[in-house]
Amino acid sequence: MIPVTATLIRHRLRHLRHRIRFNSTAVSPPPHSIHLPLNHPTYLIWSANTSLGKTLVSTGIAASFLLQQPSSSATKLLYLKPIQTGFPSDSDSRFVFSKLDSLSLRRQIPLSISNSVLRSSLPAVESLGLNVEVSDSGMCNLNFREEKTVTGAPELLCKTLYAWEAAISPHLAAERENATIEDSIVLRMIEKCLKEEMECGGKSEKSDLLCLVETAGGVASPGPSGTLQCDLYRPFRLPGILVGDGRLGGISGTIAAYESLKLRGYDIAAVVFEDHGLVNEVPLTSYLRNKVPVLVLPPVPKDPSDDLIEWFVESDGVFKALKETMVLANLERLERLNGMAKQAGEVFWWPFTQHKLVHEETVTVIDSRCGENFSIYKASDNSSLTQQFDACASWWTQGPDPTFQAELAREMGYTAARFGHVMFPENVYEPALKCAELLLDGVGKGWASRVYFSDNGSTAIEIALKMAFRKFCVDHDFSEATEEEKHIVVKVLALRGSYHGDTLGAMEAQAPSPYTGFLQQPWYTGRGLFLDPPTVFLSNGAWNIALPESFSEIAPEGYGTFTSRDEIFDKSRDASTLARIYSAYVSEHLQEYSGVRQSAYVGALIIEPVIHGAGGMHMVDPLFQRVLVNECRNRKIPVIFDEVFTGFWRLGVETTTELLGSKPDIACFAKLLTGGMVPLAVTLATDAVFDSFSGDSKLKALLHGHSYSAHAMGCATAAKAIQWFKDPETNHNITSQGKALRELWDEELVQQISSHSAVQRVVVIGTLFALELKADSSNSGYASLYAKSLLEMLRKDGIFTRPLGNVIYLMCGPCTSPEICRRLLTKLYKRLGEFNRT
């Protein structure tokens, strides 16, 4: 890098001193959603290591783009240097500025150029001979600008966003100079600069605009907050150019940098490096399988007095090829994004979707996700990417924030490389064993001794039913039944409104519903005794119990209101009159299936503990479910907890056994088990259940399995997720006791929403907030489209949600900050008012 002396900048800044003012307020936090236009190409410039010439490459790209014949006045290049250390003696933006000035004179092509430095630390300003106060962030609003204007000429805008004096890593410079900047502030400033140029200078489709965002140091060099830059810029997911290393050892460093970027979801359009005579391009091209262009620049002169102008002229062909690669890659990306919605409607068969109701313009095109946010492509909105919070947690699976997402990606990559997939029966390997140990010491602690692996929640339920029925048959002496006795009917005890999956057996274990109708499953008979459960909800600021009609005549006075949600889970309720009523109700219905007068038996109890998810986000009275468990246990009926939705902190605790105060014989887990990254499910069981399959014949074993049972990558990811969610060092929502999450949803806002005239009821617990909109019978239920306009408003606000008819829910992850949840509720409350008026 050619150093820039402080003298020139100091001289110019003296003329601007009167424009510098004390900034008395901290920079405001960024908006929740990032919005980036894509109608013109924008690239991150990375390097495999420091001192590899990123700025030379940026300069060469700028020259190739701007200094072309014939030149166009509509051509503009924006060069951003978000993070600059060693300032003012070193200024990459000024290097680009000065070299383009010299090259335009050399080629006799007029060029308008400017260079700006927006903010810098106090030591950096003082080194320029200035004496100003700093803001609370430790940064001064420098607003330095130098420019050379030529009317009707192509334009170069160079901007340094944040600068520090020390020529060291940004995190050290920021700390030593008391000028640390949060990641979100850096991202907000980049977004602002990109949007200003794209929306003002690049509105016309005929205009040519190219934006370069040059990183500092290597791919994994820390930013000013200490976050690695490959993680810092991830919310944008901009495509990149990687400046590789042509020196001895450069192949290894370049590949490592490339892998680091790919592991975080970046697209790399090209690799470019300086020729050192070692032909590094050959093995790199082979490694990249010719899918990524590898371009080689001529050797850079080592003479400090060389102004490099001749080198840029000599390199012009390489930079033209690089520029064309960048422009083409952007066009191909836009073409693909623009066509995805239409093509999806032609080739996909979406689950739970009536395709006649889905129009092309309503299809959500997801470019990527970063933590809890989708990057949504909007062709109608100036071809832009905007962020939406994934408020349905991608069907209740998602939990990671951006940091954890990157951690899981590394774990998955390592495990895939080490194991791929390996056979499970009668074998053992570390990921499966570690996952099983953590499960038995966590969600199964105190009751489970065996872990059965499968691939999804519905299948885990099928396995649980097989386990429970065998255990029931053994306990009731049906395992050695005669041929006549083998024709007994075994049913399940379940609750109306529960949902246990879409496979045939799982559907039989749930009451008739929209999911089980004749058009969905003509074989459905409903092999169960289905009881109507009492439910609990928040309305007008108070928690209430709603009893089914069958209880109306026997309900005690004063049963129905609670001062807090915690009171609902208080085990002192076990001694209440309502508990005795529940017990009598359950006992009476079970008596009909005692087998004394008929050949039908209840062979298993299956419940979704506390919350019925797909059934409408209803909270079942935990006292009623606790009574159910006790009554079944007294009759040697195995108990299954379906925790596919409710497990792993979804309801604020690792397992709902802690909420109910009851333990099952069998339990199923999936979804958040792996943080939502890969499919995996487990069915946990007691020793007694396991022993019921023991025998001398293989025919007595549990004959169930999957090709990918205990898939190594899924097990490793689950092990990492289990540990991450419950560790206060990684999940700051864990309380000091480590038993529960802190309250995530703002109590005052929850109360206000529960009292809103458009709201029938609210359920809030753990990571879940749900409300039912008031609607008449024709606009309620799973098939209702009543909430459509509200959903459209929320998506405009950056909240992606998918309703259950007229039930709207917001779901976050175990690591989501309460501040994010508060913002979600604030937007929802505002939109409820507008929805009510329409």
N, C-alpha and C positions, 0 to 999 in steps of 0.2 A: 504494500500500500504506500502511495506517495504521501508523506506527511504534509499537513496543512499548518502553517505557522499561525500562532495566535494573533500575530500583528495585524493581519488583514481583517480578521473578524472583529478584533478589538477596535480597530479604526472605524469600521462601519457601525459597530454597536454604540459608539460614543454619540453618533448622530441620532440614535434611536433611544437614548437613555431616558428622555423625557416621556417616552411612550410606555415604559415599563412601570407597572403599578403593583403595589402589594396586594396579593390575592388572599383575602381574609377568610375565605370559605374553602372547605375541602371539595375536591371534585365529587360531584354527585354520583351515586352508583349507577351502573348501566341499566338500560331497560331489560326486562326479563328476556325478550326475544331479540335475536340477532336477525337483521334483514340485509341481505346482500344482493344487489342486482348482478345478473350473470350475462347481460346482453353484450358485454365486452370481456375479453379474457383477463383473468387475474391469476398471478402465479406467485408462490412462495419460492424464494431462492435459498436453498439449503447448501451446506457444505459438510463433507465427511469429517472435517476437522477445522481447526483455526488455520489461518495463513494459507488458505488454498485459493484465494482470489475470487470470492463471491462478487465483490464489487467490480472487478474487471469484467466478469461475465455480465453483470447487470448493465455496465457501461456499453459493452459490445452489443447486447440485445437492444438497448436504447438507440445506439447509432444505426443499427440495421433497420430498425423500425421507423426512425424519424428522418434519417438522411438518405432517402431513396429518390431516384429520378423516375418520373417527375414527382416532385414533392406536392403534398396536399395540405392546405391550410387547416383542414379538418382533422389532421393527424395529431394525436396527443399521447404522451406517455407520462404516467404518474409513477414516480419512484418513491417508495416509503421505506424509511429506516426507523422502525419503531423503537429500537434500543441501541444507543450509541455510548460506548465508554471511551475513555481517552480524549474526551472533548475538552477544549477546542483544537488541540494540536492534531487530532485525528478526527476527520469528519467524512464519512463515506458519501453522504449526500453531496457534500461540496466537491468531492472527487468526481462524481458523475457529472455534476454541473460544469466543472472546469474542463473536463475532457470532451464533453459534447460541444462546448463552446469552441475549443481548438479544432475538433474534427469538422464542425460546420464551416469554419473558416478554411480549413484545408480543402474541403470538397466544394467550397463556394456555394453552399446551400444555406440560405438564411434560416435562422432558428430562434424562436423566442424561448428563453430559459429563465428559471427562477430557482432559488434555493431558500428554504425556510427551516428555522429551528424553533419549535413551538415551546418546549419546556426543558428546563435543565435544573440541576441541583445548585445549591448555593455556592459550593466550592468552584463549580464550573463557571458560574457567573462572576465570582470574585476574581478568578484567574484572568478574566477579561477586563479587570479594572473597574468593575461595577460594584456598587454597594446598595443592595436592595434587600428587603425582607422577604421571607419565604412564606408559603402557605402552610396549612396544617399538614399537608402531605409531604412537605420538605422540598417541593418543587417551585421554581419561579416561572411565571408566564413570560417567557423570553420574547416570543413573537418577532424574532429576527428574520429579515428577508433581504435577499439581494437578487437583482433581476436584470435581464437584458431583453427588452421588448422589441420585436420586429413585427410590424403589422402584416397580417396575411400569411405568416410563416407557421410551420409545425411548431408544437409547443412541448417543452419538457418542464415538468414540475417535480422538484426534489424536495422531500420533507423529512426532517429528523423529528421524531415525536417526543422522545425523552432522552436526555443526555446527562452523563456523569463525567467528572474530570478524571478519575483514576482509570488507568489502562489495565483493568483487571476484569474478572468475571462480573457480569452485571449485578448478581446478588450480593457480592462483596462490596462493590462500589456503592450500591444503594444503601447498604447497611452502614458503611463507614461514613457516608456523606449525609446520613439521616434523611434520606429521600427514597424511601421504599414506595413502590407503586403496586397496588393489587392487580392481579391478572385481569379481572373484569374491567378495570379502568383502561388498561392497555388495549384490550379488545374493543372497547367502546370507541376509543380514539381512532383505531384503524378503521372500524366500521364507518365512522363519521367521515373520515377522509375519502374512503372509497365511494361512499354514497354521494358525497358532494360532487365529485368529478363525474361519476357515471350519470347522475341525474341532471347535472347542469351542463357539463361539457360533452357528455356522450349520449344525449337523448336520441339524436338522429341515427337511424340505422345506417346512413351513408357515412357517418363519421367513423374514424378508426381510433380506438382507444385501447391501450395496453397498460395494465397495472402490474407493477413488480413490488413485492413486499420482501425485503431482504432481512434475513435473520442475523443474529449475532453469534459468532463462534461456531461450534459444531452443532450437529443435530441434537445432541443431548446436553448441550451447554445450558446452565440454569439461566432463567430470566431474572428480573429484578426482585421477584418474590421468592425465588428459589425453585420455582416450578421449572422442570425441564422444558425447553422451548418446543420440543416435539409434542409435549402435552399442552403447553400454553396456547398454541395456535389451533389445537384440535377442533374447537367448536366451529371454526370456519370451514374446515376440511377443504381448503384450497388445494388445487393440484400444484405440484412442485417441479422445480428443476434442481437436480442434485449435482453440485460441483464436487467431483470425485478427486482422487489423489493419484497422480501419475508417477509418484516416486516409489522407491523401494519400500515394500510393505503397504503400498497404497491400495492394492487389490483387496486385502483383508479389511482395511478401514472403510473403503467405499462400500463393500458388501454389507458390513456391519451397520453402516448408516442407512443404507437402503432397506435392510431388514427392519430396523427400528421404526422407520417411517411407515412401511407396509403394515407392520404389526399394529399400528395406530390408525390404519384406514386411509392413509394418504395415497393418492395416485401420483406417480412420478412419470412425467412426460418424456424426460431425457436425462442422461448422465453426460456431463461434459468435464474434461480435465485437461491440464497442461501436459504436453508431451515432454517426457524426460528420457526418451529413448529406450524405455523398458517394455514397450508394446503392451501395456496393461489393458488396452482396449480389447485384445483378443480373448483372454480369459473372462473379462467382464461381459463381453458380448455373449460368450458361450453360457455363462452363468444366468444371464438374463434371457437366454433362449431367443434372442433376436426380437423380443417383444418390446424392448425399450431401446431407443436409439442411443448409441454411445458415440460421442463426438470428441475429437481430439484437437486441441488448440496448439499453435506453434509455441516453442519455448519462450518464456517471458524474459526479456533482457534483465540482467542483474545489476547493470550500471545504474546507481542512484540518480545520476544526472539525466538518464534517458526519460523523455517525456511520454514514451510508449505510443506516440501517435502512429509511427510506422508499424508497430506491432498490431495496433487495431486495424490498420489498413490491410496488413497481411492476413489477419484473422477474419476479414469480412465475409468470406465464403462460408466459414464455419458458423458464424453468427447468423447469417441469412438462413442457413439450413435449420438452425436452432429456432429462430423466430417462426419459420414456416411450420415447424413441428408443433410449436406452441399454439399457433393460430388454428391449425388443423385439428389438434386434440380438443380445443375448446369447441369448435364447430361440431365435431363428432359427439361430444358430451351433450351439447344442447339439442342436437338432432335426436339422440337417444331419449333424453328427458322429455322432449316435446311429444314423442310418439308413445311413451310408456302407458299413459292412461287409456288410449284407444286400443292398444294391443292387449292390455290386461283384460279389457272387456270382451275381447274376442277369444282369448285362450284360457283364462282362469275360470274355475268354478269355485267361487268364494264360499266359505262355510257361513251358515246362519245368515245368508244374504238372499233377498229376492232381487234378482238381477234386473227385472223390469223397473224397479224403483231406483236403480243406480244409473245416473247419466254420466257421460264421459267427463264433463266439467266438474263433477263432484268427487271423482276418484282422487284420493290423496297419494301423490307421488312422493315417496320418501327417499331422499338421496342418502341419508345416513342417520345415525343417532349418536349423540354424545351424552353419556349419562342418562338423564331423564328426559332429554329433549330430542325430538325428531327435527331433522332439517328437511323442510317441505319445499318442493319445487312448485312455483306458481308461474305458469306460462303466461297467464293473463295479467300478471302484475310485473310487467317489464322484465320478464324472464328472470325471476329472482328466487333466492333461497331465503326462507324465513323459518325461525324456530318455533315449534309448538311443544308445550309440556305434555308428555305422554300420561295423561290423567286417567287412562284406563290400564296403565301399567302393562300394556300389551297383553291383554287378557290375563292380568293379575300375576304375571310371571316376573316382572322387572323389579329390581331393587338397587342396582349399582348406581353410584354417582360416577362422574368421569374418571376419577382416580381409581376406583374399584374396577371399572370396566377395563381399563388398561391392565390392571393387575390380573384380572381373569383371563384376558387375551394372552398374556405372557404364560400363564399357567397352562392354558389350553394348548398353546403352541409347543411348549416343552413336552407335555404329555403325548401329544400327537406324534412328535418326532421320536420320542423314546419308545412308545408302545404301539402306536397306531391303534388297531383293535386286536385283542387277543381272546382266545377261548376262555370261558369262565368256569364251566362245571369241573369240579375236582381240581381246580387250579387256584392259585393266589398270586396277586401282584399288589404292589404298594398302594396305588390309588384306591382300589376297591377296599382293601383292608383298613386303610386310614379313614375312609369315608364311613365304613361300618362302625368303627370304634367311636368316632365322633357322634354318630347318630345314637348309639346305645348310651353314650355318656351325656347326651343332650336331650333331644325330644323323647327318647325312650328310657331315660334314666329312672330307675326305680321299678320298672315293670317289664320292659322288653329285653329279650336276650338274643333274638335272631333278626337278620336283615335280609329281605328278599328283594333283589333288584329287578326293575322292569324299565319301560321307556316312557310311559305317560300315565296321567292320573286315572283315566278310565280303566286302563289295564291293571293298575295297582288295585283298583276296586274289585275287578274280576278275581284277582288272586286272593284278595281278602275274603271274598264270599266263599271261595273254595275252601280256604283255611277254616273259616267259621263253621261251615256245614260239616266238615270232617270232625271238627272238635265236638260239635253238637251230637253227631252220630255216635262217636266214641263214648261220650258222657252218658248217653241215653241207650247204650247197648244196641245201636243199630248198625255198628260197623261189621258185625257178623250176622247180619239179618238173613232170614230165610228169603227165598225168592218172592214169596207173597209180601213180606215186610219191605222189600226193596222198592215197592211201589208207593210208599208213603209220600205225601206231599210236604216239602219243606219250604216255608216262606220266610220272608224277612219282616221285621218290625221296623218301620220307617215313618218319617214325618211328611205330611203333605207340604209341598213347596221346596222340598230338598231336591238336590240334583247331584248325581254321582257319575255322570259321563254318558257317552253316546254309543258305546259298544252294547251288544244285545243284552248281556247279563246285567250290566250296570243299569240299563234302562228298566229292566224288570224289577229292580230294587227301588224304584221311585214311583210315586203316585202318578196317575194320569195328569198330563200337562201338555203344553204346546209342543214339547219335545218328543212325546210318545204317541201322538195321534196316529190314526190309521194311515194317513198319507205319509207319515214319517216311518212307521214301523208296523206293518200289518200283523206281524207275529206277536206284538205286545199283548200281554194279558195282565201284567201287574201282579207279580207273585209276592204280594205282601199284605200285611195288616198296616194300613196307613192311618195315622192319627193326626188330628188337627192340633197344631201346637199353639200355646199362648205366645204372643210376641210382645216385645218391648220397643218403645220408640220415644223420641223427644218431640214434643209439640208445645208451642207457646211457652217455651222455656222450662217445661216440666217433663220428667220421665214418667211414662204411663205403661200399664199392662193392658193389652187387648186380649180378652179371652174369647175362644170360639163359642158359637151358639150352644154347643153341647154342655158348656160350663155355666151358662147364664143363670140357670135356676139354682145352682148350688154354690155360686160364688159368694164368699164372705164379704161383709161390708169393709170398706177401707182398704181393699186389697190392691187398688190400682195405681197409686201414685208414689213416686220416689223423689227424694230431694236431690239425689245425685246418682250417677251411673254406678259408682262404687257400691252403693247400697244394694243394687240389684244383684251383685255377685257375693254379697255377704252371706257366709255359710250359716249365720244365725237364723236365716230364713227356713232352714231345714226343720225347725221346731214349730213353724207357723201352721195355722189352720189350712192355708192354701196348699202347703206341702202334703198334708193328709188328704186333701181333696184330689190333688194330682195323683197320689199313690193309689187311691181307690179307683180312680178313673182308669189308670193303666192296668191295674190288677183285673178289673172287670173285663176289659177287652182281651187280655191275655188268657183269661179263663176259657174263652171261646176256642182257643187253639191249644188246649192242653193235651189233645190227642186221646182223651178218655172216650169221647163219643164219636170221634171222627179221625180220619187218617191224615189230618193236616196239623203241622207243627210250626211254631215260630222257631227257626233254627239260628237266627242271628238278629241282633239289633244293629242298625247302621244309621249314624247321624252325622250331619255337618255340625260340629260344635259351635254354638253361639250364633253364627251367621249363616243364613241360607243365601248363597251368592247368586247363582243364575236364577233362582226362584224369585228374585226381586229385592235382594239386600235387606232381608228381614232379620231382626235380632230375635232369636228364640229365648224365652225366659230360661236362664241357666238353671234355675231351680227345677223346672219341669224336666230338663234333660238329665239332671243329676238323679231325679227320682226314677226316670226311665232306666238309667244304668243300674241303679240299685235293685229295682224290681226284676230286671233281666238276670242280674247276677245271682239273685236268690233262687232263680229257676234254672240255673246252669245254661243260660242262653248267652253265647259269646257276644261280646260287644266290639263293634268296629267304629272307630273314629275316622271319618273322611276329612283329613286335614290338608287335602290337596290345595284348597284355597286358603284356609285359615291358618296353616302352619307357618313356622319360621318368621315370626314377628309381624305377620300381616295384621294381627289384632293387638299388637303391642307387647306380646309375650312370645317366647320361642315356641311354645306349644300350648294349646288351649286346655290341656289338663290342669294348668296352673290357674286358669280362669274358672273352670267348672269344679275343681276340687275332686275330680273323678279320673280314674285311669281305665284305659280300654284293655282288651285282650289283643286287639289287632288295630293298627293305625296305618293310614296311607298318607304319603307326602310326595309332592312334586313341585311344580312352578318355582317358588322362591328357593327351593332346595339348591338349585345351581345359580341363583341370582338371575334366573331367566335367560341364561346364555345358551344352554344346550338342553335338549330333552333328557330327562332322567326322572325315574320315580322309584320309590321304595315302599314296601309293605313290611312293617315291623310287627313282631309277634312274640308272645311269651313262650317260655320253655314248654308249658303245658300244651299249647297249640302245636308247637313243633313236634312234640312227642307223639301226637295223635297220628302222625304220618310215618312213624317208625315201624319197621317190620322186616321180615326176612326176604320179602319179595319186592322187586322194583315197582311192581304194580301198585304197591301201597304208598309209594313216594308221591310227591306233588308233581304231577306230570304237566308242567307248564314252563314255558321259557321263550326266550327271544334270541335271535341271532346276535343282537347287541346287548345282551344282558351284562350289567356291570361294566358298560363301556368305559374304558380307562379315562378318556377325556372328560366324560360326564362326572365320573367319580372324583377326579382331581379337582374339577371346578366346584363340585358340591363341597368337598372338604375345605377348600379355600373360602367359599361363601359362608359356611357354618361358622368358621372361626372369625371371619371378618365382621359379620353382623353382631356378634356377641362381645367383641373386644372394644372396650371404651377408647382405646388408643386409635382405632380405625373407624369406629361408629360413635360419633359424639352424642348421639341421642340415647345411648345406654345410660341408665341411672347408675348411681354409685354402687348400688347393691348388685347390679348386673342382671337383675331379674326382669326388667321391663324397660320399654321405651318411655322417654318423657312425653308429655302431652304435645302433639304436633299441631293440632287445630286450635286456633284462637277461640277461647271460650265465649268471649263477648260476641264475636261474629257468628259463631254457631247458634247462640241464643237468638240473635236477630233473625237469622235465616229461618229458624224453627218457628218464629212468630210471623213470618211473612205471609201475606194473604194468598199467595200463589202456591204455598207449600202445605201438603197434607201431613207429612211426618219427616223426621230426620233420624238417621242412625249415624253415630260417630264413635269410632273406637280404633285405636292403633293408627294404621296407615289409611284407614277407610273413612270417607265421609260420603254419605248418600242421602238423597232426599227424594220423596215422591211428590210429584206435582198434583195439585188438586185437579181432578178431571171427572167428567161424568162417565158412566159405564161404557159408552161407545168410544171414549178416548183413553181408556185405561187398559192396562194389561200389556203383555209382551209384544203384541202386534201393533200397539199404538204408535202413531206418528206425531203425537201431540207435541213432543218436545223438539221437533225438527228445527223450528226457528230459533229456539234457545241454543241448540247445538251450533248452529251457524254463527250466532253471535259470539259464542265462546271460542270457536276456532279463529275468528277474526282477532280475538284477544290473545291468541297464542296458546290456547288450551285445547288439546285433542282429546275428545271423549266420545264414547259410544254408549248409548243408553240401553236400558232394559225396559223398552216401552216408555211409559211416562215416569220411570225411575232414572234419575240422573245420579251418577256417582263420580267422585274424584278420588283417585288413589295415588299415593306417593310411595316411596320406598322407605325401608327402615333407616336409611341414612339421610333422608331429605330434611333440610333445615325447617324449623317452624316458620321462619320468615317467608320461605317459598310457599308454604301451605297458607299462610296469612294472605299473601298476594292472590293465590288462587281463589280463596273465599271472598276476598274483596271484589274481584272481577265477577264472580258468580252472583254476589248479592246485587251488584249494580245491574247486571243483565236481567236478573229476576224482575226488577222493577220495570224494565223496558218490555220484557216478555208479558208481564201482567197487563200492561197498557194495550198490547196488541191482541 
